[in-house]
Amino acid sequence: MNGLGSALSELAALRARLDAAPGPETDIMVCPPATLLTRARETLEGSPIMLGAQDCHPLPSGAHTGDLSAEMLADAGATAVIVGHSERRIDHGESDTLVHAKALAAYRAGLMAIICIGETESHYRDGKTLDILRSQVEGSVPEARAREYGHRLAVWAIGSGLTPTPAEVAQVHGLIRSVLGQMLGDSEAGAMRLLYGGSVKPANAAELLFVPDVNGALVGGASLKAADFYEILSVYAETRC
């Protein structure tokens, strides 16, 4: 819940930096609040930066005042939508069943589903992280549709609010890859991109993005400033060269 119209200047600044020094090929996406989607599309027109949304309703239309369908987001210019973000799960009590339905809605509208999973701090303290994440992957990822639309699917592993060690990230991402393999087959699971999200910033991006089975990052607060986001992108490009 950040960003007014004035924040589009940061998006324009990011585009200008990438136009001046695009560097190695890297997929880049920004997911502004829905109020900025149409204007962000205009700002990014002709650039390699993709546009995503932060949430959607499971149904395509209906009497659900205040909600936005995946089709509405696509119409506004989004090509992807985040579902199951930890703040949605915690603040709004969203279940795996609801996240599963939202992911299906994304596929229905032709959007990439960025399916988020993550334990709470209490789960982490109690040593339940791996059990919770296994259950969330199994409950949130639409198995049948993921087989058909695997190229549109990414899974984000976010921690407990604490920044984990690279070893912990490797353990969690290895588990996710394994569970997806059991659900979809090793080939489909291997092709999926697993994104790490959780306090990614310029200072720690290199060590987190170099971890096995980490195929990118879902950046939070550091994405609000073009300079910080570009620095993370630069680190990512360097670690993958």
WOHUDA-V180044 format. One record per backbone hydrogen bond with DSSP energy under -1.0 kcal/mol. NH is the residue of the N-H (numbers start at 1). CO is the residue of the C=O. If there is no record, write none. Layout:
BEGIN
NH | CO
NH | CO
END
This chain:
BEGIN
7 | 4
8 | 5
9 | 6
10 | 7
12 | 8
13 | 9
14 | 10
15 | 11
16 | 12
17 | 13
18 | 14
19 | 15
20 | 16
21 | 17
30 | 50
36 | 33
37 | 34
40 | 36
41 | 37
42 | 38
43 | 39
44 | 40
47 | 44
50 | 28
52 | 30
53 | 80
57 | 68
64 | 62
67 | 64
73 | 69
74 | 70
75 | 71
76 | 72
78 | 73
79 | 51
81 | 112
82 | 53
83 | 114
88 | 85
89 | 85
90 | 86
91 | 87
92 | 88
94 | 88
99 | 95
100 | 96
101 | 97
102 | 98
103 | 99
104 | 100
105 | 101
106 | 102
107 | 103
108 | 104
109 | 105
110 | 107
111 | 106
112 | 79
113 | 152
114 | 81
115 | 154
116 | 83
117 | 156
124 | 120
125 | 121
126 | 122
127 | 124
128 | 123
132 | 128
133 | 129
134 | 130
135 | 131
136 | 132
137 | 133
138 | 134
139 | 135
140 | 136
141 | 137
143 | 141
146 | 142
147 | 143
148 | 144
149 | 145
152 | 149
153 | 150
154 | 113
155 | 193
156 | 115
157 | 195
158 | 117
169 | 165
170 | 166
171 | 167
172 | 168
173 | 169
174 | 170
175 | 171
176 | 172
177 | 173
178 | 174
179 | 175
180 | 176
181 | 177
182 | 178
183 | 179
184 | 180
185 | 181
189 | 185
190 | 186
191 | 187
195 | 155
196 | 216
197 | 157
204 | 201
205 | 201
208 | 204
209 | 205
214 | 211
215 | 194
218 | 196
223 | 220
224 | 221
229 | 225
230 | 226
231 | 227
232 | 228
233 | 229
234 | 230
235 | 231
236 | 232
237 | 233
238 | 234
239 | 235
240 | 236
END
